[in-house]
Amino acid sequence: MFSNLPSRRFGVEIEFVGITPAVACAALVAAGVVCRAEGYNHGLSNAWKIVPDGSIQLSPGMPLGACGELVSPPLSGVEGIEEVRRALRALVAAGATVNASCGLHVHVDAGDLSPTQIGKLLRRYSAFQSGIDAFMPASRRNCRWAMRIDPATAPLVESSRNLRDTAARLDRYRVINVAAYARHGTLEFRQHSASVNGGKVARWIAFVLFFVAASVQSAPVSVAAAPVSVAAAPVSVAAGRGRRPNFAARREVVRLLLAPGGATLSTLAAATGYTEGTLQASVFGALRGMGRLSLVGGSYLYRVAPTHAASLASWQGIAPVAAPVAAPVAAPVAAP
């Protein structure tokens, strides 16, 4: 699924509750992951470490100290993502879970990026913010710990003569924390909700790495660019998949998933031209932000959430129709 993953180095910080750092560390070591339980620190390590985090709040009934933050060493490539998944499998098997006070942060090496490239990346994230919000839970849309990028940040970064000094003065609680550059030489992506689900975390890491690569290579993006009409002419399902959204294929995915019996991955792939890997890693990820995707009798059955009907219509290239906002729906059910 991630065979063409960019090679840029990354690291993850995964906050959890339910077990103590000692229990978590022992579980990782038993799974073959080199790990140490340490006191609170920001030091770079060549091994996984578990540190305390005062921002985590225990859920009712949990014993004192049953929480921590799992921090990876610098990783890269598919091997790095697989190591993250292995660590999370061990953590979950030991009883770890997350609650609303937990976070998931991905650091990406930015040591080779110029101020202009980082500024372009910030502008591009801002330009696509509404689309990224669509596959995030409501709690991670411009929230206290991951606010939207300040429009003044990109110009400030681009005009900086000493990026580390400039970064040190910036607010860290943004969807992209540029302040991390001052201490680690990284950009910290903070928007994703807390998770110990290896599949979800792996897909977010991949998204971040591809996003950084595309931002560095792409032409400049204007945040104030004119919006693209969602009522664009249909694209043939059989047409080649380039950079433009294949709205016809997207509509076919939704039609099949709305059918009473749902649809298997092979059925969806045959009808749309998407590979099964693309369906799982990209298409389903987008749909979970607009409704509920669940596994029923071996087939995926998609139920549209009325609160996200406009986003779903836009994703399909259909002009949205105004409708009353319904009550919030439960969190998406993650497919295995």
ZABATI-739324 format. One record per residue (C-alpha): residue in three letters; residue number from 1; x, y, z. Coordinates in nm, 4 decimals, padded with zeros to 6 digits. Last residue first. Example, Ala and Ser with C-alpha at 12.3 -4.5 7.8 and 13.67 -1.06 7.14 Angstrom:
REM residues 2
ATOM resn resi        X        Y        Z
ATOM  SER    2  01.3670 -00.1060  00.7140
ATOM  ALA    1  01.2300 -00.4500  00.7800
REM end
This chain:
REM residues 336
ATOM resn resi        X        Y        Z
ATOM  PRO  336 -01.0306 -00.3968  01.0110
ATOM  ALA  335 -01.2974 -00.1348  00.9411
ATOM  ALA  334 -01.3105  00.1531  01.1882
ATOM  VAL  333 -01.6586  00.2459  01.3086
ATOM  PRO  332 -01.6995  00.6199  01.2600
ATOM  ALA  331 -01.7771  00.8283  01.5726
ATOM  ALA  330 -02.1432  00.8639  01.6642
ATOM  VAL  329 -02.3603  01.1174  01.4874
ATOM  PRO  328 -02.4153  01.4826  01.5665
ATOM  ALA  327 -02.7767  01.6045  01.5598
ATOM  ALA  326 -02.9096  01.7092  01.2203
ATOM  VAL  325 -02.8313  02.0251  01.0311
ATOM  PRO  324 -03.1206  02.1300  00.8096
ATOM  ALA  323 -03.0474  02.1052  00.4376
ATOM  ALA  322 -02.8907  02.3229  00.1706
ATOM  VAL  321 -02.8259  02.1290 -00.1487
ATOM  PRO  320 -02.4674  02.0558 -00.2419
ATOM  ALA  319 -02.3556  02.0807 -00.6080
ATOM  ILE  318 -02.2356  01.7323 -00.6910
ATOM  GLY  317 -01.8669  01.6654 -00.7542
ATOM  GLN  316 -01.8722  01.3492 -00.5430
ATOM  TRP  315 -01.6616  01.5089 -00.2673
ATOM  SER  314 -01.8953  01.8122 -00.2793
ATOM  ALA  313 -02.1972  01.5899 -00.2223
ATOM  LEU  312 -02.0273  01.4163  00.0706
ATOM  SER  311 -01.9322  01.7502  00.2231
ATOM  ALA  310 -02.2922  01.8704  00.1912
ATOM  ALA  309 -02.4255  01.5489  00.3459
ATOM  HIS  308 -02.1968  01.5802  00.6490
ATOM  THR  307 -02.4555  01.6429  00.9217
ATOM  PRO  306 -02.6918  01.4004  00.7462
ATOM  ALA  305 -02.4521  01.1060  00.8109
ATOM  VAL  304 -02.4437  00.8766  00.5077
ATOM  ARG  303 -02.4314  00.5043  00.5805
ATOM  TYR  302 -02.1676  00.2985  00.4021
ATOM  LEU  301 -02.1753 -00.0804  00.4040
ATOM  TYR  300 -01.8481 -00.2590  00.3433
ATOM  SER  299 -01.8929 -00.6297  00.2861
ATOM  GLY  298 -01.7755 -00.9283  00.4931
ATOM  GLY  297 -02.1071 -00.9647  00.6734
ATOM  VAL  296 -02.1185 -00.5977  00.7625
ATOM  LEU  295 -01.7944 -00.3995  00.7941
ATOM  SER  294 -01.8673 -00.0376  00.8797
ATOM  LEU  293 -01.8317  00.3065  00.7273
ATOM  ARG  292 -02.0185  00.5862  00.9013
ATOM  GLY  291 -02.0454  00.9293  00.7455
ATOM  MET  290 -01.8557  01.2281  00.6112
ATOM  GLY  289 -01.5106  01.1937  00.7647
ATOM  ARG  288 -01.5216  00.8182  00.7206
ATOM  LEU  287 -01.5673  00.8768  00.3478
ATOM  ALA  286 -01.2276  01.0428  00.3084
ATOM  GLY  285 -01.0424  00.7558  00.4762
ATOM  PHE  284 -01.2439  00.5060  00.2736
ATOM  VAL  283 -01.1208  00.6678 -00.0478
ATOM  SER  282 -00.7567  00.7041  00.0544
ATOM  ALA  281 -00.6005  00.4038  00.2264
ATOM  GLN  280 -00.8678  00.1377  00.1835
ATOM  LEU  279 -00.9860  00.2314 -00.1661
ATOM  THR  278 -00.6333  00.3082 -00.2828
ATOM  GLY  277 -00.5133 -00.0338 -00.1646
ATOM  GLU  276 -00.8074 -00.2071 -00.3350
ATOM  THR  275 -00.7055 -00.0388 -00.6597
ATOM  TYR  274 -00.9455  00.2172 -00.8027
ATOM  GLY  273 -01.0850  00.1422 -01.1486
ATOM  THR  272 -01.4397  00.2153 -01.0357
ATOM  ALA  271 -01.6553 -00.0921 -01.0902
ATOM  ALA  270 -01.3831 -00.3584 -01.0624
ATOM  ALA  269 -01.2298 -00.1974 -00.7526
ATOM  LEU  268 -01.5674 -00.1601 -00.5808
ATOM  THR  267 -01.6591 -00.5221 -00.6473
ATOM  SER  266 -01.3161 -00.6432 -00.5281
ATOM  LEU  265 -01.3444 -00.4385 -00.2092
ATOM  THR  264 -01.6832 -00.5909 -00.1347
ATOM  ALA  263 -02.0068 -00.3950 -00.1564
ATOM  GLY  262 -02.2954 -00.3067  00.0731
ATOM  GLY  261 -02.5944 -00.5372  00.0914
ATOM  PRO  260 -02.8623 -00.2669  00.1024
ATOM  ALA  259 -02.6838 -00.0494 -00.1586
ATOM  LEU  258 -02.5338  00.2690 -00.0143
ATOM  LEU  257 -02.1819  00.1351 -00.0625
ATOM  LEU  256 -02.2456  00.0793 -00.4320
ATOM  ARG  255 -02.3815  00.4286 -00.4921
ATOM  VAL  254 -02.1029  00.5882 -00.2846
ATOM  VAL  253 -01.8297  00.4132 -00.4824
ATOM  GLU  252 -02.0026  00.4977 -00.8119
ATOM  ARG  251 -02.0174  00.8640 -00.7174
ATOM  ARG  250 -01.6441  00.8596 -00.6442
ATOM  ALA  249 -01.5713  00.6966 -00.9790
ATOM  ALA  248 -01.7717  00.9655 -01.1588
ATOM  PHE  247 -01.5975  01.2392 -00.9577
ATOM  ASN  246 -01.2493  01.1323 -01.0650
ATOM  PRO  245 -01.0641  01.4117 -00.8871
ATOM  ARG  244 -00.7997  01.5811 -01.1031
ATOM  ARG  243 -00.4379  01.4762 -01.0411
ATOM  GLY  242 -00.4562  01.1898 -01.2865
ATOM  ARG  241 -00.6716  00.8770 -01.2752
ATOM  GLY  240 -00.7167  00.7577 -01.6329
ATOM  ALA  239 -01.0755  00.7607 -01.7547
ATOM  ALA  238 -01.2825  00.4461 -01.7106
ATOM  VAL  237 -01.5130  00.6101 -01.4605
ATOM  SER  236 -01.5690  00.8918 -01.7093
ATOM  VAL  235 -01.5463  01.2394 -01.5620
ATOM  PRO  234 -01.8634  01.4388 -01.5026
ATOM  ALA  233 -01.8621  01.8117 -01.5870
ATOM  ALA  232 -01.7933  02.0338 -01.2873
ATOM  ALA  231 -02.0731  02.1041 -01.0350
ATOM  VAL  230 -01.8277  02.1317 -00.7450
ATOM  SER  229 -01.7153  02.4674 -00.8790
ATOM  VAL  228 -01.3552  02.5433 -00.7921
ATOM  PRO  227 -01.3098  02.8225 -00.5403
ATOM  ALA  226 -01.1133  03.1334 -00.6443
ATOM  ALA  225 -00.7671  03.1423 -00.4895
ATOM  ALA  224 -00.7338  03.3190 -00.1541
ATOM  VAL  223 -00.4985  03.0589 -00.0081
ATOM  SER  222 -00.2765  03.0970 -00.3138
ATOM  VAL  221 -00.0691  02.7910 -00.3879
ATOM  PRO  220  00.2847  02.8052 -00.5282
ATOM  ALA  219  00.3691  02.5311 -00.7818
ATOM  SER  218  00.4229  02.1822 -00.6487
ATOM  GLN  217  00.7451  02.0021 -00.5528
ATOM  VAL  216  00.7754  02.1036 -00.1882
ATOM  SER  215  00.4012  02.0763 -00.1328
ATOM  ALA  214  00.3793  01.7353 -00.2999
ATOM  ALA  213  00.6557  01.5931 -00.0807
ATOM  VAL  212  00.5050  01.7425  00.2363
ATOM  PHE  211  00.1607  01.6061  00.1498
ATOM  PHE  210  00.3000  01.2618  00.0664
ATOM  LEU  209  00.4702  01.2453  00.4053
ATOM  VAL  208  00.1625  01.3720  00.5909
ATOM  PHE  207 -00.0714  01.1306  00.4129
ATOM  ALA  206  00.1622  00.8378  00.4823
ATOM  ILE  205  00.1766  00.9255  00.8526
ATOM  TRP  204 -00.2026  00.9545  00.8554
ATOM  ARG  203 -00.2408  00.6154  00.6868
ATOM  ALA  202 -00.0077  00.4485  00.9374
ATOM  VAL  201 -00.1916  00.6019  01.2348
ATOM  LYS  200 -00.5267  00.4787  01.1079
ATOM  GLY  199 -00.3987  00.1289  01.0367
ATOM  GLY  198 -00.2163  00.0976  01.3681
ATOM  ASN  197 -00.5202  00.1926  01.5743
ATOM  VAL  196 -00.3759  00.3485  01.8922
ATOM  SER  195 -00.5497  00.6759  01.8146
ATOM  ALA  194 -00.5671  01.0412  01.9172
ATOM  SER  193 -00.7288  01.2675  01.6593
ATOM  HIS  192 -00.5257  01.4009  01.3677
ATOM  GLN  191 -00.4490  01.7733  01.3652
ATOM  ARG  190 -00.1019  01.7908  01.5187
ATOM  PHE  189  00.1474  01.7788  01.2305
ATOM  GLU  188  00.4860  01.8757  01.3763
ATOM  LEU  187  00.7445  02.0306  01.1419
ATOM  THR  186  01.0973  01.9269  01.2269
ATOM  GLY  185  01.4400  02.0793  01.2987
ATOM  HIS  184  01.4081  01.9532  01.6569
ATOM  ARG  183  01.4131  02.2554  01.8882
ATOM  ALA  182  01.3464  02.5573  01.6631
ATOM  TYR  181  01.1665  02.3496  01.3999
ATOM  ALA  180  00.9079  02.2422  01.6577
ATOM  ALA  179  00.7811  02.6029  01.6535
ATOM  VAL  178  00.6422  02.5280  01.3054
ATOM  ASN  177  00.3532  02.3362  01.4599
ATOM  ILE  176  00.1237  02.2420  01.1746
ATOM  VAL  175 -00.2372  02.2061  01.2886
ATOM  ARG  174 -00.1487  02.4822  01.5353
ATOM  TYR  173 -00.0751  02.4683  01.9090
ATOM  ARG  172  00.2945  02.5551  01.8831
ATOM  ASP  171  00.2448  02.9324  01.8631
ATOM  LEU  170  00.5471  03.0938  01.6939
ATOM  ARG  169  00.8393  03.2691  01.8624
ATOM  ALA  168  01.0788  02.9725  01.8430
ATOM  ALA  167  01.0068  02.9417  01.4712
ATOM  THR  166  01.1514  03.2873  01.3991
ATOM  ASP  165  01.4735  03.2098  01.5878
ATOM  ARG  164  01.5055  02.8737  01.4132
ATOM  LEU  163  01.4314  03.0295  01.0735
ATOM  ASN  162  01.7070  03.2898  01.0894
ATOM  ARG  161  01.6714  03.5260  00.7930
ATOM  SER  160  01.2924  03.4949  00.7907
ATOM  SER  159  01.0928  03.6422  00.5017
ATOM  GLU  158  00.9294  03.3110  00.4104
ATOM  VAL  157  00.8548  03.2268  00.7741
ATOM  LEU  156  00.6782  03.5577  00.8413
ATOM  PRO  155  00.4873  03.5399  00.5128
ATOM  ALA  154  00.3706  03.1845  00.6022
ATOM  THR  153  00.2765  03.2707  00.9619
ATOM  ALA  152  00.0519  03.5736  00.9002
ATOM  PRO  151 -00.2414  03.3605  00.7812
ATOM  ASP  150 -00.2413  03.1850  01.1240
ATOM  ILE  149 -00.2658  02.8117  01.0586
ATOM  ARG  148 -00.5798  02.6557  01.1997
ATOM  MET  147 -00.5812  02.5588  01.5650
ATOM  ALA  146 -00.4574  02.2217  01.6855
ATOM  TRP  145 -00.4614  02.2116  02.0670
ATOM  ARG  144 -00.7631  02.4409  02.1153
ATOM  CYS  143 -00.9558  02.2909  01.8243
ATOM  ASN  142 -00.9740  02.4239  01.4696
ATOM  ARG  141 -01.1358  02.1003  01.3529
ATOM  ARG  140 -01.0093  01.8160  01.5694
ATOM  SER  139 -01.3209  01.7654  01.7867
ATOM  ALA  138 -01.5395  01.7586  01.4743
ATOM  PRO  137 -01.3742  01.4327  01.3681
ATOM  MET  136 -01.1296  01.4620  01.0778
ATOM  PHE  135 -01.1976  01.3415  00.7242
ATOM  ALA  134 -01.3781  01.6596  00.6158
ATOM  ASP  133 -01.1311  01.8809  00.8035
ATOM  ILE  132 -00.8664  01.7832  00.5472
ATOM  GLY  131 -01.0915  01.9108  00.2695
ATOM  SER  130 -01.1620  02.2342  00.4561
ATOM  GLN  129 -00.7905  02.2877  00.5191
ATOM  PHE  128 -00.6833  02.2418  00.1555
ATOM  ALA  127 -00.5762  02.6041  00.1000
ATOM  SER  126 -00.4433  02.6253  00.4558
ATOM  TYR  125 -00.2319  02.3144  00.4005
ATOM  ARG  124 -00.1018  02.4673  00.0763
ATOM  ARG  123 -00.0116  02.7971  00.2404
ATOM  LEU  122  00.1789  02.6166  00.5156
ATOM  LEU  121  00.3681  02.4035  00.2612
ATOM  LYS  120  00.4526  02.7134  00.0566
ATOM  GLY  119  00.5951  02.8824  00.3668
ATOM  ILE  118  00.8023  02.5730  00.4406
ATOM  GLN  117  00.9393  02.5795  00.0859
ATOM  THR  116  01.0216  02.9509  00.1031
ATOM  PRO  115  01.1916  02.9127  00.4432
ATOM  SER  114  01.4104  02.6419  00.2857
ATOM  LEU  113  01.3650  02.2727  00.3552
ATOM  ASP  112  01.6599  02.0391  00.4212
ATOM  GLY  111  01.6160  02.0261  00.7984
ATOM  ALA  110  01.2421  01.9733  00.7687
ATOM  ASP  109  01.2191  01.6214  00.9139
ATOM  VAL  108  00.8550  01.5349  00.9759
ATOM  HIS  107  00.7061  01.5092  01.3252
ATOM  VAL  106  00.3699  01.3338  01.3615
ATOM  HIS  105  00.1539  01.4081  01.6649
ATOM  LEU  104 -00.1328  01.2040  01.8093
ATOM  GLY  103 -00.3194  01.3420  02.1102
ATOM  CYS  102 -00.4960  01.2301  02.4256
ATOM  SER  101 -00.7462  01.4319  02.6303
ATOM  ALA  100 -01.0464  01.2944  02.4410
ATOM  ASN   99 -00.9666  00.9354  02.5345
ATOM  VAL   98 -00.7217  00.6720  02.4167
ATOM  THR   97 -00.6607  00.2975  02.4647
ATOM  ALA   96 -00.3880  00.0744  02.6043
ATOM  GLY   95 -00.4710 -00.2767  02.7280
ATOM  ALA   94 -00.1451 -00.4701  02.6787
ATOM  ALA   93 -00.2647 -00.5977  02.3393
ATOM  VAL   92 -00.3231 -00.2349  02.2375
ATOM  LEU   91  00.0364 -00.1364  02.3157
ATOM  ALA   90  00.1805 -00.4433  02.1429
ATOM  ARG   89 -00.0218 -00.3751  01.8284
ATOM  LEU   88  00.0841 -00.0111  01.8506
ATOM  ALA   87  00.4542 -00.0957  01.8527
ATOM  ARG   86  00.4136 -00.3265  01.5532
ATOM  ARG   85  00.2191 -00.0617  01.3630
ATOM  VAL   84  00.4880  00.1977  01.4296
ATOM  GLU   83  00.7555 -00.0496  01.3180
ATOM  GLU   82  00.5590 -00.1111  00.9974
ATOM  ILE   81  00.5545  00.2634  00.9318
ATOM  GLY   80  00.9315  00.2816  00.9751
ATOM  GLU   79  00.9923 -00.0148  00.7438
ATOM  VAL   78  00.7693  00.1474  00.4818
ATOM  GLY   77  01.0006  00.4447  00.4734
ATOM  SER   76  01.1648  00.6348  00.7552
ATOM  LEU   75  01.2002  00.6476  01.1316
ATOM  PRO   74  01.3542  00.8875  01.3857
ATOM  PRO   73  01.2994  00.7363  01.7334
ATOM  SER   72  00.9391  00.6933  01.8446
ATOM  VAL   71  00.7639  00.8530  02.1402
ATOM  LEU   70  00.4907  00.6768  02.3399
ATOM  GLU   69  00.3180  00.9178  02.5756
ATOM  GLY   68  00.1759  00.8054  02.9062
ATOM  CYS   67 -00.1265  00.6899  03.1021
ATOM  ALA   66 -00.2296  00.4647  03.3911
ATOM  GLY   65 -00.0510  00.6715  03.6568
ATOM  LEU   64 -00.3341  00.6578  03.9082
ATOM  PRO   63 -00.5729  00.3723  03.8402
ATOM  MET   62 -00.8505  00.4123  03.5816
ATOM  GLY   61 -01.2062  00.4165  03.7111
ATOM  PRO   60 -01.3128  00.7324  03.5295
ATOM  SER   59 -01.0867  00.8176  03.2328
ATOM  LEU   58 -00.7468  00.9603  03.3164
ATOM  GLN   57 -00.6585  01.3058  03.1912
ATOM  ILE   56 -00.3505  01.3556  02.9740
ATOM  SER   55 -00.1985  01.7059  02.9804
ATOM  GLY   54  00.0667  01.6102  03.2370
ATOM  ASP   53  00.2473  01.3773  02.9976
ATOM  PRO   52  00.4730  01.1026  03.1322
ATOM  VAL   51  00.7374  00.9500  02.9017
ATOM  ILE   50  00.7579  00.6274  02.7055
ATOM  LYS   49  01.0614  00.5771  02.4849
ATOM  TRP   48  01.1341  00.4145  02.1507
ATOM  ALA   47  01.5020  00.3886  02.0661
ATOM  ASN   46  01.7612  00.6076  01.8900
ATOM  SER   45  01.6664  00.8979  02.1151
ATOM  LEU   44  01.6161  01.2715  02.0728
ATOM  GLY   43  01.5676  01.4529  02.4026
ATOM  HIS   42  01.2426  01.6337  02.4799
ATOM  ASN   41  01.2119  01.5051  02.8367
ATOM  TYR   40  00.9634  01.3804  03.0964
ATOM  GLY   39  01.1089  01.0878  03.2881
ATOM  GLU   38  01.1921  00.7689  03.1037
ATOM  ALA   37  01.0457  00.4259  03.0245
ATOM  ARG   36  01.2688  00.2611  02.7653
ATOM  CYS   35  01.1892  00.0774  02.4417
ATOM  VAL   34  01.3538 -00.1543  02.1876
ATOM  VAL   33  01.0619 -00.3193  02.0070
ATOM  GLY   32  01.0788 -00.7005  02.0013
ATOM  ALA   31  00.7184 -00.7631  02.1038
ATOM  ALA   30  00.8270 -00.8387  02.4618
ATOM  VAL   29  01.0048 -00.5018  02.4646
ATOM  LEU   28  00.6831 -00.3312  02.3558
ATOM  ALA   27  00.4776 -00.5006  02.6266
ATOM  ALA   26  00.7362 -00.4187  02.8960
ATOM  CYS   25  00.7269 -00.0517  02.7960
ATOM  ALA   24  00.3481 -00.0372  02.8139
ATOM  VAL   23  00.3404 -00.2022  03.1561
ATOM  ALA   22  00.6045  00.0374  03.2892
ATOM  PRO   21  00.4337  00.3391  03.1305
ATOM  THR   20  00.1110  00.2482  03.3125
ATOM  ILE   19 -00.1954  00.1144  03.1330
ATOM  GLY   18 -00.5390  00.2514  03.0403
ATOM  VAL   17 -00.4455  00.5796  02.8744
ATOM  PHE   16 -00.2528  00.6755  02.5607
ATOM  GLU   15 -00.0583  00.9564  02.3940
ATOM  ILE   14  00.1214  00.8749  02.0694
ATOM  GLU   13  00.4169  01.0866  01.9589
ATOM  VAL   12  00.5433  00.9939  01.6131
ATOM  GLY   11  00.8659  01.0426  01.4182
ATOM  PHE   10  00.9494  01.1102  01.0552
ATOM  ARG    9  01.2370  01.0868  00.8075
ATOM  ARG    8  01.1762  01.1676  00.4388
ATOM  SER    7  01.1838  00.8568  00.2176
ATOM  PRO    6  00.8602  00.9330  00.0336
ATOM  LEU    5  00.6290  00.6265  00.0233
ATOM  ASN    4  00.6091  00.4571 -00.3163
ATOM  SER    3  00.5425  00.1081 -00.1756
ATOM  PHE    2  00.2891  00.2370  00.0779
ATOM  MET    1  00.0000  00.0000  00.0000
REM end
